[in-house]
Amino acid sequence: MSDHTDVTVTWRGLWDETALAIGDRQHARWICETASSTNPDEFLASLDQTPMTRMVSHLDAMVARYRTGEPLQYVLGSWSFRRLDLNVDKRVLIPRPETELVAEVALGLARAIEDERTVVDLGTGSGAIGLACADELPLDGTTVWLTDASSDALDVARANLAGVGRAARNVRVAFGNWFAALPDGLEADVIVSNPPYVAVGSVDLEANVGEWEPEGALFAGADGLDDYRVIVPGAIDYLRPDGWLVLEIGYDQGSAVSALLEQQGYREIEVRQDLAHLDRIVLAKRPA
């Protein structure tokens, strides 16, 4: 990128420069939109306008971060998840399309509950799953719990609460490791979690993910199953008699997680696939 001493530079020119610098025109557009504090339509309408100095400084800083390999989502500071635009940074995992499907399963089960429904998002990170549930479930009769053992992650989730508008009143945020965060006696209709599930030393993990995203949200022991071994038996004490447990899993963990559920007596165990036809979700009903 140039030093932009030319005061006649326009957003059109900056977009071209940014695309050349990072090698991706779509990513360049998103970075320019963020720097200019515009939405897509506003950005296109402003292409021939001269940017403010602080906007150019912001743009240059983002380009520099991107060129170090920092993920685009962290550079932008936000990313979409279903109907929400979530704040994201290196304190939390980047929300992924596969997890949107996990949220969809949890939503479908929760919508089937008449009158009052309680959903728990264990290990919420940015708040993605739980806030999507709060956003899309009925305003009346809904309670959603967001828990995490990382206070940094909960700070991000709290910052994202505003994005659900009036539904924020239905959300409870609690710090603690898995079920230790929940009050005694709580009964949930749906407990949903995208826990750490990468095996330590896994060759499947993309280098960029391991370098930038929080280790505590990624790794779960030698086989990637350590947190399922806590969640599967623990959920029994917090689910209503016909309540559901919904878990995101690694593509090769369907059989192993299903076996953990079977050992605990869960019913109606089902493994569902993501859009790439890989195992991604396990759901099961509380033991009788």
C-alpha positions as CSV (number, residue, x, y, z in Angstrom):
1,M,0.0,0.0,0.0
2,S,1.2,3.5,-0.7
3,D,1.5,6.1,2.0
4,H,-1.6,7.9,0.6
5,T,-0.1,11.4,0.6
6,D,-2.2,12.1,-2.5
7,V,-5.3,13.8,-1.1
8,T,-7.3,13.1,-4.3
9,V,-7.4,9.4,-3.7
10,T,-10.9,7.9,-3.7
11,W,-12.4,4.8,-2.3
12,R,-12.4,3.3,-5.8
13,G,-8.6,3.8,-5.9
14,L,-8.2,2.5,-2.4
15,W,-10.2,-0.6,-3.2
16,D,-8.0,-1.3,-6.2
17,E,-4.8,-0.7,-4.2
18,T,-6.0,-3.0,-1.4
19,A,-7.0,-5.8,-3.8
20,L,-3.5,-5.6,-5.3
21,A,-1.8,-5.6,-1.9
22,I,-3.7,-8.6,-0.5
23,G,-4.6,-10.5,-3.7
24,D,-8.3,-10.9,-3.0
25,R,-10.8,-8.3,-4.4
26,Q,-13.7,-9.5,-2.3
27,H,-11.7,-9.4,1.0
28,A,-10.4,-6.0,-0.1
29,R,-13.9,-4.7,-0.5
30,W,-14.9,-5.9,3.0
31,I,-11.8,-4.3,4.5
32,C,-12.6,-1.0,2.8
33,E,-16.3,-1.2,3.9
34,T,-15.1,-1.6,7.5
35,A,-12.6,1.2,7.3
36,S,-15.2,3.5,5.8
37,S,-17.9,2.4,8.3
38,T,-20.4,1.8,5.4
39,N,-22.6,-1.1,4.4
40,P,-22.3,-2.6,1.0
41,D,-24.7,-0.3,-0.7
42,E,-23.3,2.8,1.0
43,F,-19.7,1.8,0.0
44,L,-20.6,1.4,-3.7
45,A,-22.3,4.9,-3.6
46,S,-19.1,6.4,-2.1
47,L,-16.6,5.0,-4.5
48,D,-15.7,8.4,-6.0
49,Q,-15.6,10.2,-2.6
50,T,-12.3,11.1,-0.8
51,P,-11.9,9.3,2.5
52,M,-11.2,10.9,5.8
53,T,-7.6,10.6,7.0
54,R,-8.5,8.4,10.0
55,M,-10.4,6.0,7.7
56,V,-7.3,5.6,5.5
57,S,-5.2,5.0,8.6
58,H,-7.6,2.3,9.7
59,L,-7.5,0.7,6.3
60,D,-3.7,0.7,6.3
61,A,-3.6,-1.0,9.7
62,M,-6.1,-3.7,8.7
63,V,-4.2,-4.4,5.5
64,A,-1.0,-4.8,7.5
65,R,-2.6,-7.2,9.9
66,Y,-4.1,-9.2,7.0
67,R,-0.8,-9.5,5.3
68,T,0.7,-11.1,8.5
69,G,-1.8,-14.0,8.0
70,E,-4.3,-12.8,10.7
71,P,-7.7,-14.2,9.7
72,L,-10.0,-11.8,7.8
73,Q,-12.7,-12.2,10.5
74,Y,-10.4,-10.9,13.2
75,V,-9.1,-8.1,11.0
76,L,-12.7,-6.9,10.3
77,G,-13.6,-7.4,14.0
78,S,-17.0,-9.0,13.1
79,W,-18.5,-11.8,11.2
80,S,-22.0,-12.9,10.3
81,F,-23.8,-15.9,11.9
82,R,-27.3,-16.7,10.7
83,R,-29.1,-13.3,11.2
84,L,-26.5,-11.8,13.5
85,D,-23.4,-9.7,13.0
86,L,-21.1,-10.8,15.8
87,N,-18.0,-9.1,17.2
88,V,-15.1,-11.5,16.9
89,D,-11.5,-11.3,17.9
90,K,-8.7,-13.6,19.0
91,R,-10.4,-14.3,22.3
92,V,-13.0,-16.5,20.6
93,L,-13.3,-19.0,17.7
94,I,-14.4,-17.6,14.4
95,P,-18.1,-18.6,13.8
96,R,-18.4,-21.1,11.0
97,P,-21.1,-22.2,8.6
98,E,-21.1,-25.7,10.1
99,T,-22.0,-24.3,13.5
100,E,-25.0,-22.4,12.0
101,L,-26.4,-25.9,11.3
102,V,-25.9,-26.9,14.9
103,A,-27.8,-23.8,15.9
104,E,-30.6,-24.8,13.5
105,V,-31.0,-28.2,15.1
106,A,-31.1,-26.6,18.6
107,L,-33.7,-24.1,17.3
108,G,-35.9,-26.7,15.8
109,L,-36.0,-28.7,19.0
110,A,-36.6,-25.6,21.1
111,R,-39.4,-24.3,18.8
112,A,-41.3,-27.6,19.4
113,I,-41.6,-26.7,23.1
114,E,-44.8,-24.9,23.9
115,D,-45.2,-22.1,26.4
116,E,-41.8,-21.8,28.1
117,R,-38.5,-23.1,26.9
118,T,-35.0,-23.0,28.3
119,V,-31.9,-23.4,26.1
120,V,-28.3,-23.7,27.4
121,D,-25.3,-22.9,25.2
122,L,-22.4,-24.5,27.0
123,G,-19.0,-23.0,26.1
124,T,-20.6,-20.2,24.1
125,G,-17.5,-18.3,22.9
126,S,-18.7,-15.3,21.0
127,G,-22.3,-16.2,21.9
128,A,-23.0,-17.4,18.4
129,I,-25.3,-20.4,19.0
130,G,-27.1,-19.1,22.1
131,L,-27.6,-15.6,20.7
132,A,-29.0,-17.1,17.5
133,C,-31.5,-19.0,19.6
134,A,-32.5,-15.9,21.6
135,D,-32.8,-14.0,18.3
136,E,-35.0,-16.6,16.5
137,L,-37.1,-18.1,19.3
138,P,-40.3,-16.4,20.5
139,L,-39.7,-13.4,22.7
140,D,-42.1,-14.6,25.3
141,G,-41.4,-17.7,27.4
142,T,-37.7,-18.1,26.2
143,T,-34.7,-18.2,28.5
144,V,-31.2,-18.8,27.0
145,W,-28.1,-19.4,29.1
146,L,-24.6,-18.6,27.7
147,T,-21.7,-20.2,29.7
148,D,-18.0,-20.2,29.3
149,A,-14.9,-21.0,31.3
150,S,-13.1,-18.1,29.7
151,S,-13.9,-14.6,31.1
152,D,-12.4,-13.1,27.9
153,A,-14.9,-15.1,25.8
154,L,-17.8,-14.0,27.9
155,D,-16.7,-10.4,27.5
156,V,-17.1,-10.9,23.7
157,A,-20.5,-12.6,24.2
158,R,-21.7,-9.8,26.4
159,A,-20.7,-7.3,23.7
160,N,-22.7,-9.2,21.2
161,L,-25.9,-9.2,23.4
162,A,-26.9,-5.8,21.9
163,G,-27.2,-7.4,18.5
164,V,-30.3,-9.4,19.5
165,G,-32.3,-6.3,20.5
166,R,-35.2,-6.9,22.9
167,A,-34.4,-10.6,23.1
168,A,-31.3,-9.7,25.2
169,R,-33.6,-9.6,28.2
170,N,-34.1,-13.4,27.8
171,V,-30.3,-14.1,28.0
172,R,-28.4,-15.1,31.1
173,V,-24.5,-15.1,31.0
174,A,-22.7,-17.3,33.5
175,F,-19.0,-17.9,34.1
176,G,-17.7,-21.4,34.8
177,N,-16.5,-24.7,33.5
178,W,-19.3,-26.5,31.8
179,F,-22.1,-27.2,34.3
180,A,-20.4,-25.5,37.2
181,A,-21.6,-22.2,35.6
182,L,-25.3,-23.2,35.9
183,P,-27.5,-22.7,39.0
184,D,-28.5,-25.9,40.9
185,G,-31.9,-27.1,39.9
186,L,-31.9,-25.6,36.4
187,E,-33.9,-27.7,33.9
188,A,-33.2,-27.2,30.2
189,D,-35.2,-28.3,27.2
190,V,-32.1,-28.1,25.0
191,I,-28.5,-28.1,25.9
192,V,-26.3,-27.3,22.9
193,S,-22.5,-27.1,22.7
194,N,-19.7,-26.7,20.3
195,P,-16.9,-27.8,22.6
196,P,-13.2,-28.2,21.9
197,Y,-12.9,-31.4,19.9
198,V,-9.5,-31.3,18.1
199,A,-7.0,-33.9,19.3
200,V,-3.7,-32.5,20.5
201,G,-1.2,-32.9,17.6
202,S,-3.9,-33.4,15.0
203,V,-2.6,-33.1,11.5
204,D,-6.1,-32.1,10.3
205,L,-6.0,-28.7,11.9
206,E,-5.2,-25.9,9.5
207,A,-2.0,-24.1,10.5
208,N,-3.7,-20.7,10.4
209,V,-6.4,-21.9,12.9
210,G,-3.9,-23.3,15.3
211,E,-1.8,-20.1,15.1
212,W,-4.5,-17.5,15.6
213,E,-7.6,-19.0,17.3
214,P,-7.7,-19.7,21.1
215,E,-6.1,-23.1,22.1
216,G,-8.6,-23.5,24.9
217,A,-11.5,-23.6,22.4
218,L,-9.8,-26.0,20.1
219,F,-8.0,-28.9,21.8
220,A,-9.6,-31.6,23.9
221,G,-6.9,-34.2,24.9
222,A,-5.2,-37.0,23.0
223,D,-8.3,-38.1,21.1
224,G,-10.4,-34.8,21.1
225,L,-13.1,-36.4,23.2
226,D,-12.2,-35.1,26.7
227,D,-14.9,-32.5,26.9
228,Y,-17.6,-34.8,25.6
229,R,-16.7,-37.2,28.5
230,V,-17.7,-34.3,30.8
231,I,-20.7,-32.9,28.9
232,V,-22.5,-36.2,28.1
233,P,-23.0,-37.5,31.7
234,G,-23.2,-34.0,33.2
235,A,-26.1,-32.9,31.0
236,I,-28.4,-35.6,32.4
237,D,-28.7,-33.6,35.6
238,Y,-29.7,-30.4,33.8
239,L,-32.1,-31.7,31.1
240,R,-35.9,-32.1,31.5
241,P,-37.1,-35.7,31.2
242,D,-37.6,-35.3,27.4
243,G,-34.8,-32.7,27.0
244,W,-32.2,-32.9,24.2
245,L,-28.5,-32.7,24.0
246,V,-27.0,-31.3,20.7
247,L,-23.3,-31.4,20.1
248,E,-21.1,-30.3,17.3
249,I,-18.4,-32.9,16.5
250,G,-15.4,-33.4,14.3
251,Y,-16.0,-35.2,11.0
252,D,-14.6,-38.5,12.3
253,Q,-16.2,-38.5,15.8
254,G,-19.8,-39.6,15.1
255,S,-19.3,-43.2,16.3
256,A,-17.2,-42.3,19.3
257,V,-19.6,-39.6,20.6
258,S,-22.6,-41.8,19.9
259,A,-21.0,-44.5,22.0
260,L,-20.5,-42.2,24.9
261,L,-24.2,-41.3,24.7
262,E,-25.3,-44.9,24.5
263,Q,-23.2,-45.7,27.6
264,Q,-25.1,-43.1,29.5
265,G,-28.5,-44.4,28.3
266,Y,-29.4,-41.5,26.0
267,R,-32.3,-42.2,23.6
268,E,-33.0,-41.4,19.9
269,I,-29.3,-40.8,19.2
270,E,-28.8,-39.4,15.7
271,V,-25.7,-38.2,13.8
272,R,-26.3,-35.5,11.2
273,Q,-24.1,-34.2,8.4
274,D,-23.0,-30.7,7.3
275,L,-23.3,-29.2,3.9
276,A,-20.1,-31.0,2.9
277,H,-21.7,-34.4,3.8
278,L,-19.4,-34.8,6.8
279,D,-20.6,-35.9,10.2
280,R,-21.0,-32.7,12.2
281,I,-23.9,-32.9,14.7
282,V,-25.0,-35.5,17.3
283,L,-28.3,-35.1,19.0
284,A,-29.9,-37.4,21.7
285,K,-32.7,-37.4,24.2
286,R,-32.1,-37.5,27.9
287,P,-32.1,-41.0,29.4
288,A,-35.5,-42.1,30.7
